[in-house]
């Protein structure tokens, strides 16, 4: 709704899934009213229709309301002029080459017409309607599938008809050049100063990806989702995206840029597969977008520096102290809680204040742990033990020794 408002275009509301149990179209109309969109049934000016896309219920009435809205707005197009319109979707068909779905918005598109869509051009060799039947001409507001373009333009690109192939190719080439320059600039959006600052901090990491897919819509959706995974310490770069089979050129690019190739509903050629094995380039193939996103997310989490978390494992009370020459102070202790072992870190606490170690970032450790006269690896709760602390002798009766260990916690993007 906000997009339609921003574009200043008229709105007709289609309330879908009315065939489902518990469907309540009136609640939707009430919510629209709360946003200041009163439908005609509620005394407003906006057209609305309850429909079921599954069963086809009331679709004809919705179309009638759209046509009525167009008549009231006097929306007209000239079928006699050269065609212009928009690309709905484009893909590479194994048998037919590049196929492009277009919506003619003005003029008429005919077999043999020369068009440019984005950075691709070509002559319309064949044209099919929404039912897959061949047609020779398509007028305003007609969706068609065409063959003849030399590539797969992005969804949303505008197409335009030209008088001759030379002008069409010239414009397509210029657009291709501009797109390449913009891609290079986009890949350099992080400045050298910023990279230097992050590298100096040791916190900057990048994940470069190449995305190939069967249709442009899927490639765009997957690329956008992957880029949105970027966080401050891990930057996701989609350095190349395109429709079609994974080729050797993709592998060479991945090798040069230390990238991973993500394939959605496509497969690598035999040459690309062999070259990837030789160059050590990873090719990941998916048929579900969410699986690709989840795996890349996991890979990013692996790039994150793990965090350190302290876990208290025991509390030891000092009950006696003994001064022994050449050894220092031996503390006769009782394990109040948990356990203590030789490889644990410790703190000496007196009246709730840490007295050793006191320097930031420093750690204290045991130099010996005994049960009676024997060395012990570990002493558990409820048992007595003898303890000496490495490089520290100021131990007093009543002191508490806090025993802890440092765990490395894997970070996540959540």
N, C-alpha and C positions, 0 to 999 in steps of 0.2 A: 504493500500500500504506500509506504513512504517513497519507494522508487517511482511509482506512478504519479504521486503528488509532485515530486521533484521534477519529473519530466513534463508535467502539465498535460497529461493525456487523460481522456475520459476513462471511466471505470464501469465495468459490468461485473457483478459479483456472482460467481458460480459456487453454490454450496454443495459440496460433493459428499458421497457415501451415505446418502439418505436411505439406502436400502438396508443398512446395518441395523441390528436391534439396538435400541437405545438412542438412535439418532435424534437430535433435537435441533432442527434448523432455526427455530425461534430463538434459541440461546445465542446462536451465531449472530443473528440479526440484532439482538440486544447488545452484544459486544460491539458490533459495528456502530450502533447508535451511541454507545459510550465514547466512541472515537469521532463523533459528529458525522457519521455516514448513515443517514436515514434512507432505507430502501423504500421503494414505492408502496409496498405492503404496509409500511409503518407511516405512510404519509409523506415520504421524502421524495427525492428526485433521482435516486440511483436505482438502476435496474438490477434485479437479482433473480436467480432461478435455482430451485432445488433440483439437483441432478444425481445420477448414479453413473459414473464412468464404467462400472463393472457391467451393469445390465443395459446401459444405453438409455435409461429412463430420462425423459424430458430434455434430451440433447437437442432435438429439433426445435423445442421452444426456446432454448438458450440461443441457438443460431438465429432464430427470428428476432430475438431481442437485440442481438449484436447488429444485425442488418438494420433494424429500426433505429438504433443509436447512430449508425453510420449515415442513414438518410437524414436524420435530424441535424447532424453536424455537417451535412452536405459534403461528405468526403468523396472526392472524385479523382480519377486518374485518367491519363490519356493513353489508350492502347496503341496509338499510331506512332508514338515517338520511340526512340531507342530505349532499350530496357535498362533499368537499374533495380537493385534489390539487395538482399542480405543473404549471407551464407548461414544455413541452419547447422549443417554438419558435413564433414568430409572424411573419407576413409580410403584405404587402399584395398581394392578387391583383387583377389588372385587372378581371376579370369578376365576381368574387364579393365583393370588398371585403376586409376584414381576416379572415384565417384563422388559427386558433390550434390548435396541437397540444398536447393536455393528457394527463396521466396521472392517472386517477382513483385515489386512494390509499385512500379510505374513502367509504362511502355509494354511492349510484347517481345518475348524471347523466342526465337525461331531456330530450327535446325540450321547449322552453317554459320550462325552469328559468332562473332569474335568478341570474347569478353575477358576482362581482367578482374581477378578477385584476390585482394591482398598482394602478395608477391608472385602470383602465378597467373598465367594466361593460357589461352587455347581457343580452339574452334569447337563449338557444340556439335558433337558427332551423333549423339543420340539423346533422347529425352523421354522420361517416363513420369506418369502422374502418380498420385498417392496409392493407386491400386496396382502399380507395376505395369500398366499398359502404355505402349508407345504413343507419344503425341508429337505433333509437328510444331505446335506453337503454344505458348503459355502467356496469358494476359495478366493484368494487375491482380494482386492478392492470390496468385496461384502458386502453390508449392510444387516443385518438380525436382526430379533427380536427373542429373546430366552426366555425360561422359565427354571427355575432351580436354580438361585442364591438365597441365603438366605437373601438378602437385596438389597437396591437400591444404587449402587455406583454413585459417582459424575460424571457429564458430563466431559469428557476429561481424565478420568482415563484410564490407560493402562490395558488390560487384557492379561493373559498368560495361556497357556494350561499346565497341569501337568500330570504326569504318575499315581499318586494315590491320593486319597482323604486326606490321613493323612498329606502329605506334603503341600497340598493346604490349609487345615485347619490351619496348624501351621503358614504358612506365613500370612494368613488372620488375625489370632489372634495377631501376632506380629504387623502388621500394625494398627490394631484397638487400641492396647496399645499405640503405638507411637502417633496416632492421638489424643487419649485422653490426653496424656501428653502435646502435643503441644497446644491443646485447653485450658488446665489449664494455661499454660505459657502465651498464648495469652490474656487470661482474666486478667492476672496479669501484663499486659504491662505498666500500670500506677503504678509507684513506691509508696511505703508508704510515702516517703518524699514528693512526688508531691501531693498525696492526702491530707497529713497533711497540706501542704502549702495552698492548695485551700480551705480546710475546715476552716483553720484559717482565711482566707479572707472572708469566708462565701459566696463564689461564685461558689463552685463546686457542680454539681448535675449530677446524672446518670439516664438513662432510660434503664432498662434491658428488653430484648425481647426474646421470644421463637418463632421460625418460623417453622410452619409445612405446607407442600404443597402436591399437587397431583403428581407433577413430579419434578425431581431434578433440571432441568433447571429453573423452576419458583422459586423454593426455593433459588437457588443461586442468581438469578437476584434480587429478593425482598430483600434478606439479604444484598447484596452489596449496594443496593440503600438506605436502612435504615441506614447502618453504615456510608455512605457518608453524612448523615444529621448531623453528629457530628460536634460541634463547640467547642470553647475553654471552654465555661462555661457549656455545656451540652454534656455529653458523651453517645453515643448510644452503648450498648453492646448486640450483638446477642449471648446469652449464650448457645443456643442450636438450631440446625436446622436439620430437617430430613424430609423424605418423609413418608406419611402415616397418618392415623387417629390420632386425638388428644387423647392421652391416659391418664390414671390416673397418670402415672409416670411423664408426662409433667406438670400436675397440681401441683404435689408434688414439682417438681423442681421450678416451678413458685412461689409457696408459700414460699419455703425456700430462694429464691433469690429476692423476691419482684419484680417479673417480670410480664409482660403482654404477653398473648399468642396470636400470630397472625396466623390465619388459612387461607390459600389460596386454595380455591376449595376443602376443606376438612371440616369434621364436627367432633365434639367431640363424644366419646362414651357416653352411658347413665351414666355409672359409673363416667366418667371424668366430665360430666356436673354437676352431683349431688355433686361431691367432690369440684368442683370449687365454687359452691354456698355456701358450708359449709366453705371453706377456704377463701372465699372472693376474689378469683382470677378472674380477668377479661379475658374473651375470646372474641376476636374480629375476626369476620369471613368476608372474602372478596372474590369477584370473579373477581375484577379488581385491578391490581397491583397499579395503580396510586391512587386509593381511599385509599388503605392501607398506601401509602407513605404520602399522604396529611393529613390523620388523625394523624399519628405519628408526622408529622411536627407540627401540631396544638398543640398536647400534649406537645411537646418540647417547643413551644413558651409560653405555660402556666407555664413551669418551669423557664423561664427567669425572672430575676428581672425586674420589670417595671421601666422605667426611669421617672424622674421628669422633667416636662417642665413648665416654667413660662409663664403665659398669662396675659398681661396688660388688665385690665377691665375698668380703669378710670383715669382721670387726674383732680386734684382738686387744685385750686389756693387760697392761703391765702391772704385775702384782709384786715382783721382787726385782732388785737389780744387784749385779755382782761386778766388781772391778777385777779384772784378770789381766795381769801383765802380759804384754805382747799381743793381747787380743782386744782389749778395750772393755767396754761395758756390755755385759750379757744380761738380757732382760728375761726374767722368769715370767712367762705369759700364760693367759688362758684365752682360748678361742671362744668368744662370746657368741658369734654368729657367722655362718658361712664356713669359709675355709681359708687357709693361707698356704702358699707354696713358694718355692725358691724363686721361680721366674715371674712372680707377680710384682707389680709396682706397689709402693706403700707411701703413706704419709703419717707423720707423727703428730698427734693432736693433743694439746694440753689446754684444759679448761675451754674447749670449743674452738681453740685457735690453732692453726697449722704452724708448728714451730720448725718443721723440717719436711721437705725442702721449702725454702722461701723465695728462691729466685724464679722469675717467670719462665715457664717452659722447661724447667729442670725436673728430673725424676729421681726418686730415691728407691733403692732396692736393698734386699737382704744380702748380707755376706754369709750368713749361716742360719740354718733352721734345724733344730735337734729335738728328738724325743728321748728324754733321759740323756744318755751319752752317745746315742746313735744319730747319724745324719738322717734327716727325713726329707722326702720330696714334697710331702703335703701333710698338713695337720687339719683335721676337721673340727666342727663345732663340738664343744663340750670336753675338749682335751687340752692338756697342758703342753707347753713347749718352751724351748730356749731359743732366743732370737738375738742376733747381732745385726746392726744396721751399717751398711758400707759407708765409711768416711764420716760417721757420726756416733758420738758417745754420750751426749747430754740427754740420757734417758732417765726418767723419774717414775717412781711408783705412782700409779693413777693415770699415767698417760694412756691414750688410746692409739692403737696402730690401725689405720684404715687401709684395707687391702683392696686394690682395684686392678682392672685390666683395660686396655684400649682396644675397642672394636672398630674395624673399618666398615663403615656403612655405605653401601652402594646408593648413589643418588638416583633419583628418578625425575622425570619432567613434570610430574604432577604438582 
